C-alpha cells in the first residue's frame, strides 16, 4: 500500500482515524514520561553513590494499574541496582516463620531500590477478606506494622507507600478487557471475579488499613488510577520528590496533581464521608 492509498483510506474511515489517534496519543504520553524517567536514573545514581536503600510499596486492588506503573518506573533503570518483588503464596515453611520474614529477606542492599508489587499489606486486605489468615493474625499484624515501618525509617531506608485507587466501574471494564483480549487473559483469575462481588468488603478493609497504618513516619500516598497515564506520571513524581538527589532538572514540573494524588489522611476523610452517606460507616 502506498502512502497515498493509506491517506485515502484514512480520510474515509472513522474507525481507522480513531485507531491512529489513539496510538499517537499513547506515543505522546509515553514520550512525556521520558524526562521524568531520566530523573529516576539520577535518583538511582544518587542512592548508589550514597549507599542508600529505598523500598517502594505499590498496593491497590486488582486491575488498579500497579504493574503498568512499576514498568514505567523501572523501564530505563540500571538493572544492577533495582529489583521488583512480587511474592507468591507462602510455603509451609514460610507460614511457620515470622510474618514479615520473607519480605525482609527481599530488602535492598546499599545503593539499591526494591519495589514490592504487593507487600506485607496482603494481610491487611486480601487475606482477611478471603479467610487466608485468622482474625488474631490480622489483629497482630495491624498492631505491629506501624512500629515495624517506623523501625525501617529509623534505620535509614527511604520508604514509600503508594496505593492505586480504581473505581468499581473501571475495575470491571478492565476485567472485561482481560476476558476478551487473548494477550491479557493470563491476568484474569477466579479471585478477580470475586473482587467485584466483594467490593464493599475490600473497601472496608482499605479504610481500616489506611486508618491504622497511615502514620507521620510512614504515610500512604493514594493515587487515583482510572487514568493510567496520569497515575503513572504522578507515581514517578511521588518517588522523585522523596529523595534530595543531585542535578535535578529544574525545568520540569514535579508538582503532583491534587485531583489525582491524595494523602492517606485525606483519603480517610473522603472514605468516611462516603461511607457515612451510604450508611455503612461505624465511627
Buried (B, 14 or more C-beta within 10 A) or exposed (E): EEEEEEEEEEEEEEEEEEEEEEEEEEEEBBEEBEEBBEBBEBBBBBBBEBEBBBBBBBBBBBBBBBBBBBEBBBEEBEEEBBBBBEBEEBEEEBEEEEBBEBBEEEBBEEBBBBBBBBBBBBBBBBBBBEEBBEEEBBEBBBEEBBEBBBEBBEEEBBBBBBBBBBBBEBBBBBBEBBEEEEEBEEBBEEEBEBBBEBBEBBBBBBBBBBBBBBBEEBBBBBBBBBBBBBBBBBBBBBBBEBBEBEEBEEEEEBEBBEEBBBBBBEBBEEBBEEBEEEEEBEE
